[in-house]
Amino acid sequence: MKKLVSALLAAAAPAVSPVTTAYAAALESEYTDAAISIRFSTFSILSEHRGITDAAVQYTDPKRKHKSSALQSKPSLPPVEQISEIYDHSVYSNAGTGITGLDTKPRENDIFLGSSARGSSHTITEPKQISASMQIRGIYNSGITGLVKLAVVGNASGEFSYVWPDSKVYKAPETVPFHRDYYGAIQYDTYSTQVRQTDIYKQYYKSIYIREVQHDRGIVETVSSTVPKSVEYSIDF
């Protein structure tokens, strides 16, 4: 029976989840996987993303670096025309990140957590971990992709992992037929991040450095990303 269930779960894709909030921790509700016609007894979202609201990433555009104006040094030019601005680098910042879709990809990476007989409980004896990577839709430079990873998942790699502690207890009520099996998995939500660009220039009078000048280019990209979250569900047998 367990081998059959494992095979079914590996090929399964989830139906639409009834979860109505993106950041509900351990929210349980009835959930049916339409692909295999199995009703989950419990369904919980175990993690929430803690992106960095004021995330910013520095990036130097090599093409623009070579196209900067030459320093003016001709004494015959008026002083105002001898002031030059030389491109130095850009800063991408998070201008707003929000969730735009729940459970937008099939569930994957299902792992077996344990089985509890009717009216008893099961305790995990060793930590169990599940991992996945966020996926950015579209092709962008390293500055923008780095900014989106920080803004959404809060780290530079875009990697996500969740660990079930070895002390977690799973119970099966007296109402189950024989036993309740618990599983962990990865599901994905879709996020949108607005990227603001600020260009930094070095200002010179002839060859004498004066100051740093900032030019705000506003929102230059709206980036969509598919972001993993850890979920937990159970099936009664």
C-alpha positions as CSV (number, residue, x, y, z in Angstrom):
1,M,0.0,0.0,0.0
2,K,2.7,2.5,1.0
3,K,4.6,1.8,-2.3
4,L,1.5,2.5,-4.3
5,V,0.8,5.7,-2.4
6,S,4.5,6.8,-2.8
7,A,4.2,6.2,-6.6
8,L,1.0,8.1,-6.8
9,L,2.4,11.1,-4.8
10,A,5.5,11.3,-7.0
11,A,3.3,11.8,-10.1
12,A,0.8,14.1,-8.4
13,A,0.0,17.7,-9.2
14,P,-2.1,19.7,-6.7
15,A,-5.5,21.2,-7.2
16,V,-6.2,24.8,-6.2
17,S,-5.5,25.3,-2.5
18,P,-8.2,26.9,-0.4
19,V,-5.5,28.8,1.6
20,T,-6.5,32.5,1.4
21,T,-3.5,34.1,2.9
22,A,0.1,33.9,1.6
23,Y,1.7,33.9,5.0
24,A,-0.4,31.7,7.1
25,A,1.8,29.5,9.3
26,A,0.5,26.0,10.0
27,L,-2.9,26.8,8.7
28,E,-4.9,23.6,8.4
29,S,-7.8,23.0,5.9
30,E,-9.3,20.3,3.9
31,Y,-7.5,19.7,0.6
32,T,-8.1,17.3,-2.2
33,D,-5.5,16.3,-4.8
34,A,-7.6,16.1,-7.9
35,A,-4.9,14.3,-9.9
36,I,-5.0,11.2,-7.8
37,S,-8.4,11.7,-6.1
38,I,-6.9,11.6,-2.6
39,R,-8.3,13.7,0.2
40,F,-5.6,15.2,2.5
41,S,-6.7,15.0,6.1
42,T,-4.6,18.0,7.0
43,F,-2.7,20.6,5.0
44,S,-0.3,23.2,6.5
45,I,1.9,25.9,5.2
46,L,5.1,25.7,7.3
47,S,7.2,28.6,6.1
48,E,6.9,32.3,5.1
49,H,9.3,34.3,3.1
50,R,11.1,37.2,4.8
51,G,12.4,39.3,2.0
52,I,14.4,42.4,2.6
53,T,12.2,45.5,2.1
54,D,15.0,47.9,1.6
55,A,17.3,45.6,-0.3
56,A,19.8,47.2,-2.7
57,V,22.5,45.9,-5.0
58,Q,25.4,47.7,-6.7
59,Y,26.1,46.9,-10.3
60,T,28.5,48.3,-12.8
61,D,27.3,48.2,-16.4
62,P,30.5,47.5,-18.5
63,K,29.0,48.9,-21.7
64,R,28.2,52.2,-20.0
65,K,31.5,52.4,-18.3
66,H,33.3,52.6,-21.6
67,K,30.9,55.2,-23.0
68,S,31.5,57.9,-20.4
69,S,32.5,61.3,-21.6
70,A,36.2,62.2,-21.6
71,L,37.3,64.8,-19.0
72,Q,37.4,68.3,-20.4
73,S,40.8,70.0,-20.1
74,K,40.9,72.6,-22.8
75,P,41.5,76.0,-21.2
76,S,39.7,77.8,-24.0
77,L,36.3,76.2,-23.0
78,P,34.1,78.1,-20.6
79,P,34.3,76.7,-17.0
80,V,30.8,75.3,-17.1
81,E,31.7,73.2,-20.2
82,Q,34.7,71.8,-18.4
83,I,32.5,70.0,-15.9
84,S,32.1,66.4,-16.8
85,E,30.2,63.5,-15.3
86,I,31.7,60.0,-15.6
87,Y,29.5,57.0,-15.1
88,D,30.7,54.9,-12.1
89,H,28.0,52.4,-11.2
90,S,24.3,51.7,-10.7
91,V,22.3,50.8,-7.7
92,Y,19.2,48.6,-8.0
93,S,16.7,48.8,-5.1
94,N,13.5,47.1,-4.1
95,A,10.6,49.5,-5.0
96,G,7.9,47.0,-3.9
97,T,7.5,43.2,-3.7
98,G,4.2,41.4,-3.5
99,I,2.6,38.0,-4.0
100,T,0.6,37.7,-7.2
101,G,-0.4,34.0,-7.2
102,L,-0.7,31.1,-4.8
103,D,0.3,27.5,-5.7
104,T,1.2,28.4,-9.2
105,K,3.3,25.3,-9.8
106,P,2.7,21.6,-9.1
107,R,3.7,20.3,-5.7
108,E,7.1,18.5,-5.8
109,N,9.9,16.9,-3.7
110,D,7.4,15.0,-1.5
111,I,9.1,13.3,1.4
112,F,7.6,10.8,3.9
113,L,7.7,12.2,7.5
114,G,6.2,9.4,9.5
115,S,3.1,7.3,10.2
116,S,0.9,7.3,13.3
117,A,-1.4,4.5,14.2
118,R,-5.0,5.3,15.2
119,G,-5.1,7.0,18.5
120,S,-1.3,7.2,18.9
121,S,1.5,9.4,18.0
122,H,4.8,9.3,16.1
123,T,7.9,11.4,16.9
124,I,10.5,12.2,14.2
125,T,13.8,10.7,15.4
126,E,16.1,12.6,13.0
127,P,15.8,16.0,11.3
128,K,14.3,15.9,7.8
129,Q,15.1,18.7,5.3
130,I,13.7,19.8,2.0
131,S,15.2,22.4,-0.4
132,A,14.4,24.3,-3.6
133,S,15.5,27.4,-5.5
134,M,13.4,30.4,-6.6
135,Q,13.1,30.9,-10.3
136,I,13.2,34.3,-12.0
137,R,11.2,34.6,-15.1
138,G,13.2,36.4,-17.8
139,I,16.8,37.2,-18.4
140,Y,18.4,40.0,-16.4
141,N,21.9,41.1,-15.4
142,S,23.4,39.9,-12.2
143,G,22.5,43.1,-10.4
144,I,18.8,42.8,-11.0
145,T,18.7,39.1,-10.3
146,G,20.6,39.6,-7.1
147,L,18.2,42.3,-6.0
148,V,15.2,40.2,-6.6
149,K,16.6,37.3,-4.6
150,L,17.2,39.6,-1.6
151,A,13.8,41.3,-2.0
152,V,11.8,38.0,-2.1
153,V,13.6,35.3,-0.1
154,G,16.1,37.4,1.8
155,N,19.4,35.8,0.7
156,A,21.8,36.3,-2.2
157,S,21.6,32.7,-3.5
158,G,17.8,32.5,-3.9
159,E,17.9,29.1,-2.2
160,F,15.2,28.0,0.2
161,S,15.2,25.1,2.8
162,Y,13.1,23.9,5.6
163,V,14.1,21.5,8.4
164,W,11.7,19.4,10.4
165,P,13.1,19.1,13.9
166,D,13.7,15.6,15.4
167,S,11.4,16.4,18.3
168,K,8.2,17.0,16.2
169,V,5.2,14.8,17.2
170,Y,2.5,13.7,14.8
171,K,-0.8,12.3,16.1
172,A,-3.5,10.2,14.6
173,P,-7.0,10.7,16.1
174,E,-9.3,7.8,16.9
175,T,-11.4,8.8,13.9
176,V,-8.9,7.5,11.3
177,P,-9.5,4.0,9.9
178,F,-6.0,2.5,10.7
179,H,-3.2,5.1,10.5
180,R,-2.4,8.7,9.4
181,D,0.7,9.2,7.2
182,Y,2.4,12.6,7.1
183,Y,4.3,14.1,4.2
184,G,6.3,17.2,3.5
185,A,6.7,18.9,0.1
186,I,7.5,22.0,-1.9
187,Q,4.9,24.3,-3.4
188,Y,5.4,27.5,-5.3
189,D,3.9,31.0,-5.2
190,T,4.5,33.8,-7.7
191,Y,5.9,37.1,-6.7
192,S,6.4,40.4,-8.5
193,T,9.3,42.8,-7.7
194,Q,9.6,46.4,-8.9
195,V,13.2,47.4,-9.5
196,R,14.3,51.0,-9.2
197,Q,17.6,52.1,-10.8
198,T,19.8,54.9,-9.6
199,D,22.9,55.7,-11.6
200,I,26.0,57.1,-9.8
201,Y,28.3,59.5,-11.6
202,K,31.6,61.1,-10.6
203,Q,31.6,64.8,-11.4
204,Y,34.9,66.5,-12.3
205,Y,36.0,70.0,-13.1
206,K,38.7,69.4,-15.7
207,S,40.5,66.5,-14.0
208,I,39.6,67.6,-10.5
209,Y,37.1,65.4,-8.7
210,I,34.2,67.5,-7.3
211,R,31.5,65.2,-6.0
212,E,29.2,62.1,-6.6
213,V,26.0,62.7,-8.5
214,Q,22.9,60.5,-8.5
215,H,20.4,60.2,-11.3
216,D,17.2,58.3,-10.5
217,R,15.9,56.4,-13.5
218,G,12.7,55.2,-11.7
219,I,11.2,51.8,-12.1
220,V,13.2,50.1,-14.9
221,E,11.9,46.5,-14.5
222,T,9.0,44.5,-13.0
223,V,10.3,41.0,-12.4
224,S,8.2,38.0,-11.8
225,S,9.6,35.0,-9.8
226,T,8.4,31.6,-8.8
227,V,9.2,31.1,-5.1
228,P,9.2,27.8,-3.1
229,K,7.5,27.3,0.2
230,S,7.4,24.2,2.5
231,V,4.1,22.5,3.1
232,E,3.0,19.5,5.1
233,Y,0.0,17.2,4.6
234,S,-1.4,13.9,5.8
235,I,-3.5,11.0,4.4
236,D,-5.6,8.6,6.4
237,F,-5.7,4.9,5.6
